[in-house]
Structure formats: C-alpha cells, structure tokens
Amino acid sequence: MKKLARFASLLLILALVLTACSQAAAPTTAPAPAATEAPAVTEAPAATEAPAAGCQPYKAGYVEFQTNIFYDAISKGLKEGVDASGGELLITNSGGDLKKELAAVENFLAQNIDVLFISAADPVGSMEAVRKANEAGVPVVFVALGPDAAQDVKYVTFIRSNDYKAASEVAEYILKQIGYKGDVVLADGPQVSVVLERMKAYKDVIAKYPDVKIAGTAMKEEVTIPANATMIENLLTAAPDAKAVFDYAGYGIPAAATVLPNLGKEDVWVGEIDGIPEEIELLASGAVKGATAQQQPYLFGKQAVDAWMKYCENPSRTDIPPVTEVPTLLITNENAKDFMTPAAATEAPAATEAPAAFAGNPNAPDFTVVGDPNEVFDLNAYYKEVGVDANTTIKSPGAVKVPDDMTTELPKGDKKYKIGFSVYYTVDEVGAMILESMKAAADEAGVELLVNDANYDQNAQNQAIEQWILQGVDGVILAPCDFTGVKTALDALEKANIPVVTLNAPLAGNTYASVISDTVEQGKIAGELLEKALLAAGNPMKGSIVYQTLPFMHPNAATRAKGFKEVFTKYPDIKIIELTGISPEEHYNAFDGAIKANPDMIGAWGLYSSATIGMLNAKKANGKDDLLLSSVDNDKPILAGIYNDEIVGTAAYSSIAPARWAMSEIVNLLNGAPIPGIVFFENMTVTKDNVEAAFEHYYPGKTLQEYMAGETQ
C-alpha cells in the first residue's frame, strides 16, 4: 500500500502575486510608493492595542482570498485580534471569484458589520465590492491584496510586505555566496505589481556588481511548480555556467529540488520569496542551496486589527499610514531549522499511519497524499496549463491518489441518508457500469439512492436536481453532462445547503469534492506506449502521427492531449495531426481519409474509446496492419485488439472504483469526517503482457477469452 508521499505541494501558495500598494482616497490619505521603489512606510505596532471603550462590541467581516496555509494564518491573526479587542469576526472565502466576493461583502453589510477586512481578489474588479462598503460608511482595511493605484476607493490602510526590500535582501545574500561574480538567470512570473517589484529588485542589486551577468530570463504566467521547473531547466540548459537562479515566488526552491539533481547542478544557488514550509524544509535539509524571504501572514491579521482599533478610536487621526508594512524574514540554509514548524521538523508519519489531515476518515489508510493535505487543490490552475478555462471552487482541502480496490471498508451512513445520483449517460459501457457500481455501493453504505440518467441533457440533469432539492435529499453525487452548464445545478444545491461530490470535475461552480482520473498521465501512458512500439519497430521517428479527439472542449480530452504530445516533443521530425469526431463511424471516416492523405503516417492514437474503435476498423479496412495504434480506455473491443496485436496498448481506468470512492466521499462528508477535495483514481498501463488480467480486473467474473469466443457480452 502506498502511503503519505509528501514532497512539495502541487500547487503551493503564491501569497502576494496579485496586487501592489496604491494611492488611497482614504480616512488617512497619502501617496502610495511607486511599484519600482521600496515602499517608504512605517511598521505597525507589534501588539494589538487595548480596545477603546466606544468601539465595543463590534462586528467585523473578512473576505478571504483563498483557503490555504497563508490565508489561514491571516484569518488566525484576525480572529485572535478581534477576539482580544471585544469584537466578533465573520469570515467568507471568495476563492478568487469576484461575484462571490461581492456577494460576501453585500451579505456582511446586511449584517451591519462595523469594519470590512478584505484580501482583494482583483486590484480593479474587487473595487466594486469595496465601493459598496464605502457607500455604506463601513471602514475598509486591505489585507495582503489591495487596490490598483488608479482606483478611487477609501480605506484605512493596506497591510502588506515590502516586496522590493525582501527581494533585494535575497539577491544580496545569494550574490555574496557566489562571490559577486558569474552568470545568473531570472525566472519571472505573472506580470502583476508585486512580481514586477521583486524582479526589479533582483535586477537592481545585480546591476551593482559588474562581474555578475544576467545570462537568461524566462517568464511563465502559470503559477505552478511544473511551470517553474520548466523555466529553471530551460534557463540552466541554455546558460550552463549559471551559478544562481532568482525566482519570482515560493515555487523556485521546490521546483529546483526536482530539476537540479537531474542536471547535475546541485551547486546552483536559488533565491526567491515567500518562505512557506516546503521551502524551509528543503533549505534546512540542504537539498537546495539558497535563500527565501518569509512573509508573516499571522501578523498581517494582527496588524489589520491594530489599524482598525486606532481608526475606531478616532477616525480623524492622521498617524495611520496608507500602507502598513509587515517585515519579512531572510531564511537561509544556515538558519532554516529555526523557522521549521514542529510538524515539519519531525519525520513523516510511518507507512502504517493515516494522514493526520484526514484523521477520522475511515478510508484514510488508502490515501496517498498529493502535495499539502491542508491546501485546497487549485483545479483552475491545473486546467489552465492546457488552455481550459475553469472557475471551480473545491471546498475541501487536500488531494489524494487511491487504489481501485479499497483495503478499508466503505463507510456506513450514520443514518439512512437519501442521496441523489445523476449520471451523464448510461447507453455506453462506462456509464452503465458506473451506475450499477453506484447502486451496489449505496446498498453497502446503507443509504437510499435516487437515480437520474440525464442522457447527455444538462437541462434534464438540472431538473432532476431541482426535484431532489424539493424532496430534501441529504447529498448529491453528480457526473456532469455539460462541464460548464452544470453550474446551474451546483448553484441550486449550494443555495439549498445540500453537499455535492462530483464524478469528473466541473469547469464552473462549487463542489465539496471531485473524484477524477489523472488524465494528463493517461495521455502520457498512451504516448509512451506508441513511442516504445515505434522504436522497437526500428522507426526513424520521422513522419506523421494522427490522433482523434472530440469536436468540442472537454477537459479530459485537453489534458490527455497534453500528456500525449509531450512525449513526442523530443522528436522534431514528427508531425502531430488532430482529427475530431464523436461516434465510431465519424472517427472511421476521418481516419480513413487521413490514411489516404498522409502516406508518411507512422502511428496513431485514439484519445477515447469511440475514436480508437473507429480508427481500428479503418486501419483494418485499409490493410494497414503495420500502422501502430495506441489508446485510452478499456472497452472490451480495445482489450481484444491489444490481445490480437492490433493495438499496442492502452491507458486504462476503472468504471467501478470511481463510483465507490464517490460514495465514500459523500457518506464520510455527511457523517462529519474530513474528506480530501480531490480523489485521483488509478490508471493502468495495459499491454499484451497483462491484458487478460486487466480484463478480469475491470470486468469481474468475466474473461477475455470468453468475450472473444462470444460467450459473454
């Protein structure tokens, strides 16, 4: 059993990569520092002042930007400060959604709050919500994320770090380590104010030393570890003599830890900003040589309350600066252990222990944790990397991988819950198996299951949800028909306060959790199967490869295509051609034409079962027995094709396991147990060597030989 696999978060916290300080039309008005200069501000007092008698009791609202380690620390500081000063704190998370942010502010104002604390989702777009507070006469304190300089809004102060100063300190330290000479490279990020400040600081410090040369700069908008790892690898490949990397945020050190050993460049120094636990652990262990400037989000919250109490005592006072700076702390290999949390300083749990983040979940021993279990998986960023626009909020933190076969028992409901299950389609084999597996799981869990087959009609799915809301269901499991259109159903469930778990992730709306497959991995498996077969056949890796996908945007299709294409990027003489269709007949016709139009075709890939089946039939009709074909999916004809050497292999996944894990998620949630927000079920690489075993795994009680002999369907 695989257990806690902790290295670095898939999606770490980019704490302040959104805004800079601005000019405030505020109770304390002063010009804000330019984004290219170190902000000239005063530091806030270190402790919360005694509350003024006229300010008690009071009610405060905080609109949090995200739920993660950084903003949780801000919330903690706010909560403690508000409690200590005789107030009540209401907290709502916007998830970066402007509509949610505006609704949260309007809700707070309806509850007659006395002060609004806000981490603005957007330096311009969020100001609509702030102006609502201004119009209501409610003071505003920005925390971590604030307004654009051109925005005419009133606020007490903007609590933030001095990013220019922090980056300057990091740069000075790193350059000292390399003797103030040699090549360095810069890994740049989203072109927002705080990143611009950090990168300018790096460049300004480097410019002071004539023997230091910037040998390369790269920039990616994607805020992920893989994106940073790609930048660092490309930069160091192009500038092999570089002695240091300066990265825009807390992704640099974790990314470098994955790249430097493979390049044989463990002596390269890395400088960046943020100072989150993963960075500190890597510095303390010596896995990466470098430095980071740690922000102090807990103090952000405390200082915000301090500023409010001053203002509440006397709104006319002039000693509250428009920008309140919270100092950063320089963390290096030498002092990193002093900054480690007790949890980080101890060894990882033994393999027999369940992840602490999911203590109380009876299925936790089956979890292999991906990233930080206390962070909400950023599904939107995951899809953004492949060009898919998503605006989905996952409410539960943590992401895990799970096996097809549970070693733990499916949880029993604390009572006989009524659960609705709407499936997109049951005419195909996969949908039908999911439905039957869900019914069996419901019986095992002791719950009542209401079923809707939406038949790829989102309106029908929405109507089923409306009916279930009227029936007072306890929870819903939803396999979307339309990944964006499903938002109507999700919004209705949220309004009715009915929890939902999705099978396949929606591209819009909110869900407590989603059970999905790693579709990028599926595409990669299919690509590697085809690559291996081509090389084994002695192919010079030159010519066309045709793949067939859907004619509309589907997140699983886009992510599979990404994984497949990445396998062949190393072969410049291979051209990838995309065709589309829906039914096997459409794919047959498209591939039949492609075979005739591309005599240099060396291989092909069916992105999903209908594509593979149509392509296989066209291949046979054209007598192309030597044309190599790989697949994703494990429909019976595909597995038979692998056995008959007509398909080189497939990336397969269960239709039974997702149903059981979705039932586990909703029942555990209703029972009050903590659940992971993302559950990745297993993928399997299937070739002729294991195809018979795979058939029996995916179709219990049946064998491939029986199917091929026509003895079973």
N, C-alpha and C positions, 0 to 999 in steps of 0.2 A: 504494500500500500504506500503510495506516495504521500508525503506529509508536507508540513509547512515549508514551502520553498520561498524563502524570503531573500530577496537581494535588494532591488530598488523598486520604487513604485513605478508601475507602467505609466501612470500619469501623475507626476509629482505636482507640487503647488507652485504656480507662478504667482507669487503673492502680490506684487505690485506692477504687473505688466499691463496696466490699463490706463493710468492717468498720471498727470503731474499737477503741481500746485497751480493755482490760478489767482487772478485778481478778484478780490471779494467785495461785492456790494453788500456789506455785512454790518452787523452791530459793531464790529471792530474792523474798520476799513483801512487797508494798507496795500500797497502794490506788492504783488507776488514776485518771487525771484524768477528770472528767465530760466528756461529749461536748459540753457547751456552753461549756467553758472551754479556754483554751490549755493544753495539757499541760505540766505542770511536771516536766520530766525533764532529765537530764544528757545531753550529747552523748557519743557513743562516741569512743574514740581514733581518730585518723586513719589509723593504720597497723597492720597485723597484728603482734601481739606474737610474740616468739621462742617457739617451741613448748617446752612443758615436757617434760622427758625422759620422764616417766611416761605421757605421752599419745601417744607414738609407738610403732609406727604405729597409725593409727586408720582406721575406715571410717565415712563419713557418707552419708546418703541425703537427697536433696532432692526433694520433691513440688512440682513447678512447677504454677502455676495455668493458664497458657496458654503457647503458643509465639508470642511477638511481641517487638517491639523492647524493651519494658520488662522482661519476664521473662527475655529472653535476656541482658540486661545484668546482672540479678541472678545468673543462672547463671554468667556470666563472672566476676563478683566472687567468688562462692563457689568456683568452680573454682581461680582463682588463689590465693585464701586457703588453701584446703585443700591444694593442691599445695605451697605455701610452708611449711606447718606439718607436713608429713610425713604427710598423710592421703590417702585415696582417696575420690573422690566418685562416687556413683551418682545418676543423675537420671532421674526419670519424670515425664511430663506428665499431669495429671489431666484437662485440658480442661474443668475446672469440674464434672466428673462425680463425685459423692460415692462411687459404687460403685468407680470406677477409683481414686479417692484411697485408699479403704480397702484395696483390693487391693494398691496400691503400698506402703502402709505395712506391711501384713502380709508382703509379699514382702521388703521391706527387713529387717524383724525376723527373718525366716527366714534372712537372710544375715548375721545377727549384727552389725548396724550399731552404732556407739558413740554416734551422735548423729543426731537427725532434724531437718532443716530443712524447714519446710513453709509454703507460701503457701496458706492455708486457703480452700477453695472456698466454704465457707459458715461464718459465725461460730458457728452452732449445730450444723448437721449434720456438720461436719468433726470435731467433738469426739469422735465415736465412734472415729475413727482415732487421734486424739491419746491417748485413754484407753488404747488398745492399747499405745502406746509407754510410757505411764505404768506400766501393769501389768507391762511387761517391764523396767522400770527404765532405759529409754533416755531421756536428756535431750532436750527439745524446744526448738527456737528458732523462733518465728514470724517470717516474713519478708514484709513488705508487707501481708499479710492475716492477721488474727488472730481471737481468740475474742470472743464476746459477753461483756459484763461479768458476766452471771449464770452463766456456765459454770464449773463447778468442775473445772478441769484444772490440771496442774502444768507449768510451763515456765520456762526460764532467763530469757528476755526476749523482747519483741516489738519487732522493728526496723520503724520506720515514720517517716513525715514528720509534722510538726505542721501539720495542715490548717487549723486555725483561724488560726494565725500567718501561714501563707502567704497565705490569702485576705485577711487584714487588710492585709498589705503591698500586695497588688494593689489593693485598694479605696482605700487611702490614695493610691497613685500615680495612679490614674485620676481620683479626685476632685480632686486637685491640678491635673490637666490641664484640667479643665472649670471651674476657678476656685472650687471648693467651692460651686457653685450650679447649679440646674437640675433637670430631671426625669431619672430613671434608671429602668431596668427590670431585672427579675431573671428569668433563665431557669433554672429549678430542674429537678432530675433525680430518679432513684430515691431513695426516702426511706430511705436507709441512713445509718449513722453519719457517715461522712466527708463525705457531701454535706450532711447537717444541720449539721456543723461549719462547712463552707465558707459555706453560706448564712447561718448565724447571724453569722459574722464580717462578711460583707458588710453585713448589716443593722445590726450594732453600730457599725461605722465610719460608715455613712450617718447613723445617729442622732446622731452627734456634731456634725453640721453642719446647722443649722436651715434653711438655704436650699436644701438638697438634698431632693427629694421622690421617693419610690418611686411612679412613675406606673403601674406594672403588673407583675404577676407571672404567670408561666406555669410549668407543670410537665408533663413527659412522662417516662414510665417507659422509653420506647425509647431505648437508648443508641446513637444513630447521628447522623451529620451531617445527613441529611434531617430528622430529628425536631427537632434544634436549629435548623436553618434555618427550619423552620415556626414554631417558637416565636418566634424573633427577628423574622421578618417580621410575624407577628400582633401582637407587642408594639409594634413601631415603627409599624405601621399604626394601632393604637389609641391610641398616645401619640406623635404626630408630632413633638412638641417634645423628645423624649428626647435627651439628649446622650451617654448611655453605656448599655452593656449589661453586666451581670455574669452570667457563665455558670458552671455548676457544674463543668465539666471541660474537657478538651482539645478538645472539639468546637466550642466557641464561636467561635474565630478562623477555622478553616476554613469553618464554616457562615456566618459573617458575610461572608466573602470572596465567597460565592455570592449573598448577599442584598443587601448594602448598595449595590452599584452599580446594581442594578435599581430600588431605591427612591430613588436619588439621594441617599443618606445616607452618603457616604464619610467624612464628618467625625465620625460617631458613634464613640466610643471603646468598646473591648471589653476586658473583664478576665476572666481565667479561670485555671485551674490545670492543670498537667501539664508543659508545655514540651517536647513531642515535636517531631521535626524539621520536620513540616509547619507547625506554628505558628511556629517560629523563622524559617523561610524567608519566611513571609508578613509577619512583623514586620520582618525585615531588608530586604525589598523595599519596604516602605511600603504594601503592598496593603491592609493593615488597620492602623488606629491603635489601639494597645493595649498590654497587658502580660500576662505569664503568670508563674506561679511554677513553676520547673522542679524536679522531683524528681530524685534522683540514685540510680537503681536499682543501678548498679555498686557504690556504697558500701554499699547495703543488704546485698549479698552479703559484702563485705569485713568489715563490722561484725558480721554474724552469726557469722563465723568467729572474730573477736576475742572475742566474748562466750563462745563455746564453749570457746576455749582457756583463758580465765580460769576458767571453771567447771570444766574438766577438771583444771586445776592444783590447785584447792581448792574442792570442791562446797559447802563451808560458808561461803565468803566472802560478805560482805554488801554489796559495793560494785558489784554488777551491778544496775542499775535494772530494774524490771519493764517499762518502756518505754524503748527506746533510740532517741532522735530523730536522724534524719539531716537536716541543714539543707536548705532549699530555696533556690533562687537566683532573684532577681527579674530577668526578662528583658523589655526594652522595645524600642521601635523604635531607640533610641539605641545599645544595646549588643548587639542580637541577632546581628550579624555575628560577634561574638567567641565566640558559642556554636554557630555552624554547624559541622557536621562537614565534613571535606574534600570528601566526595561532594556534600553539599548546597550547598557554596559554589561548585561548578563548574557549568557549563552542562549541560543534559540531553544525553544522547547524540545524535549525529546520526541522521537518519532511516534511514541505512543500517546502523546498528549494532544488533545484537540486544541485548535487555535483559540487563544484567550478571547479574541474579539467575538467569537460565536459560542462562548460558554453558555450552556443551557439549551443549545440546539442539539437534539439527539443524533442528527446526521453529521455533525462536525467532524467526527473521525474520518469521514470520507472526503473531506475537503483538502485540496492542495491550494494554498492561498497564492493569488497572483497580486504582487505589489503590496501596498499597505492596506491591511484589512479595515483600518479606521477611515480610509478615504473613499469617497464616492467615485466610482469608475466613471471617467469622462467619456461617455459614449459618443457625444457630439464630436470631440476631437478625434476619436477612433475612426469615425466615418469621414471626417473632413480630409484625412490623409488620402482618401481615394476619391475625393471630389463629390461626396454625397453630403448634401445639406441636411442637418438634423437639428432639432430643437426639442430634445427629450430630457426630462429630469428623472433620474433614478433616485428614489427616496432612501433606499437602504445602502449603507456603506459596504465596501468590500467586494472583491471578485474572487471566484474560486473555480478550479477545474475539478470535475467529478468523474468517477468511473461509470461505465454503463450499468454495471451490476453493483447495487448497494451492498455494502457489508453490514450496514446498520439497518434497522427496521424502519419502514415507512411510518411516520408518526400517526398516532390515533388522535382524532379530534377530542378536545376536552368536552365537547357536546356534539350532538348531531348537526353539524353545520350544513347549511344549504349553500351550495356552490354552483355558480353558472359556468359552463364551458362552451365558448363559441369557437369553432374551428373554421378555417377559411374555405375548406373543400374536402370532400371525402370520396370523390369519384376515383382519384388516383390512389395508388397503393400506400403511399406515405401517409396521406391524410386519413385514410381508413384505419391504418394501424395505430396512428396517434389516438384516434377516437376510441378504439377498442381498448387500448392501453390505459387511457384516462378513466374509462368506465371501471376497469379492473382495479386501478389504483384507488378510486373513490370507494369501492367496496372494501378494500383492505384498510383504508383510513377511517371507515365508519361514517362517511358523510353522504348526504343526498346530492346527486349530481343532476343539474338541469342542462340539457344539451341543445345547441343550435348549430346546424350545418349551414353556413352563410352562402355556400356555393359561389364564392368569389364576388359577392354582392355586399359592399360595405354598408349600403342603406339597410339591408336585411340584418346585418350584424348590429348596427346601431339600434334598430327596432327591438331586437332581442334584449339588448342591454337595458333599454327603457322599460321593457316588460319585467325584467328581473329586479330592477330598482323598485317597481311597484309591488313586487312580490316579497320584497325585503330580504334579498339574499345576503348572506354573511360575507361573501367574497366572490371574485370572478377570476377565471383563467381565460385569457384572450389570445388567440392566434390570429393576428390581423389579416384582413383581406387587402386593404389599401394601407400602406405603411404610414402615409400622411393623413389620409382621410379618417383613420381610426381615432384621431384626436377628439372628434365629436363624442365618441363613446367614452373615451378616457376622461374627458372633461365632465361628462354627466356622472360618472362613477365618483369622481373626486368631489363634486358638488354634493352628492348623496353620502359622502364619507364611507364609501364601500371600497375596501382594498382590492387591488388588482395585481396579478402577476401575468406577464406576457410570455408567450411562446414565440420566439423571434422578437427582436427589438423594434418598437415603433420608431418612426422618424419625427414624431411630434407628440406632445402630451406628456403626462406624468404616469409613472408606474412604480410600485414599490420594488419590483424586481423583474428581471428578464432572464429567461432560460434560452441560451443561444449556443451556436457552434462557432468555433474559431474558423471563420470562412476564409480568411487570408491563408491560414495553414492548409485548408483544403485545396486551394488553388496551387499552393506551393508543392503539396504532395503530388498533385496531378502533373505539374510541370516537371518535377524531378523524375517521375516515372517515365515520362516521354523522353526526357533528356538521356536517362540511363539506357533506354531501349535504342535510341538513335546512335549513341556512342558504341553500344555493344554490336550494332549492325555495321559499324565502320563508316558511318555517315560523316562527311567532312564538315558538318554543321553549317551548311550553306543552302539557302533556298527559302521556301515559304512554309509557314505553319498557320493553318486555319483553325480558328475556334468559333464556336457558335454560342450565342447568349440570347437574352431576351430583348425585345424591341423597345423596352421602357426601363426607366430607372428602378432597379431593385437593389437594395443594399447588399444582399448576399451575392448577387451577380458582380457588382462592382468590386467587392472585397476579394472574391475568388479570382477575378481577372487580375487584380493587383498581384496576388501571390504567384499566379502562373507566369505573368510577364516578367516578374523579377528574376525568375530562374534563367531566362534567356537573354538578359541584358548583357551578359558576358560574350555573346556571340554576335558581333556586328554584321555578319553576312546573313543572318536570319531575319526575315521579314514576317511580322505577325499580322495576320489579316482577320478582321472581325466580321462575322455574319450574324444575322438575327432570325428569330422565328419563335413560334410558340408550340405548335403541335409537332409530333414526329414527322408528319407529312411535309410541313413547311420547312423543317430542317433538312429533310431528304432532298427537296427541290433545290434549296440554296446550296447544299454541299455538292449535289450532282453538277450544278453549274460551276462551282469553284474547282472541282476536279478537272473539268474540261478547260477552264480559263487559266489554270495555274499548273502547267506541266512540271514546274520545279518544286511542287509541294512535297515536303519530306515527312510531314507529320500533321496531326490534327488532335483537337481536344473538344469534347463535349462538356460544357460548363454545368449542365444538369442533365437529368435522365432523358427527357424528351429529345434533347439535342443529340446525345450520344446514340440513342436508338435510331433516330433518323439518319445520322451520319454513317452508322454501321451498315444500315440497309443500302445506302447509296454507294458505299465502298464496295460492298458485295456485287451490286448491280453493274459496277464499272470494272469488275475484275481486278480491283486494287488490293490484292491480298497482302502485298508488301508495304502498304501505307500504314504507318504506325498511328494508333489512336489510343488516347487516354481519356479518363472520365472523372466526374464527381457523381456520387450517388451509388446506391447499391440495390437498384431494382433487379429483379430476378434475371431478365434478359441480359443485363450488363454483367452479372456474375457468371452467367453461362458463356457469354462472349469471352470473358477472361479465361475460363477453363478451356475453351476451344481455340485459344491463341489468336482471337480476332481483336481483342482489346488488351493492351499491355498491362493495365491495372487501373484502379480507381481509388479515390479518396472517399471512404465510406463512413457512415454515421448511423446511429440507431434511431428508429422511429418509436421505440418503446421507452428508452431511457428518458428522453425529454418530457414525456407525459408524467412519468413517475417523479422526476425532480420538480416539475411544476407543481404537482400535488403536494410534495414535501414542503415546498416554499410557502404555499398558501395556508396549509394546515399549521405549520410552525408559526407563521405570522399571526394567525387567528388565536393560536394558543399562547401568544405573548413571548415566544422565543425569538432571539435575534436571527436574522437571515441575511445572507450575502445578497448584494444588489444585482450582481451578475453571476450566473452559473454557466460555465462553459462545459458542455458535454463532450465526450470523447470523439476524436476522429481516428480512423483506422486506415492504414495503407494496405490495400488488398491486391495481391498478385496471384499468379497461378499456384505459387507455393502454399498459400493459405486460403485460397478461395473457398474450398469446401468447408473448412472450419468457420470461415466468415459467414457463409450461407446459413449454417446451423445456429450461429450466434444471433443473426438478425431475423431469422425465421425459425423460432424454437419449434421442435417437433417435426421439422421437415429437413430433407437433404437435397443437395444439388442434383444428385443422380436421379432421385425420384422426380424432381422437376423436369429434368432434361428428357426423362423417359415418358413424360406426360402423365405421371401417376399422382401429381399434386399440382395445385394451382399456385 
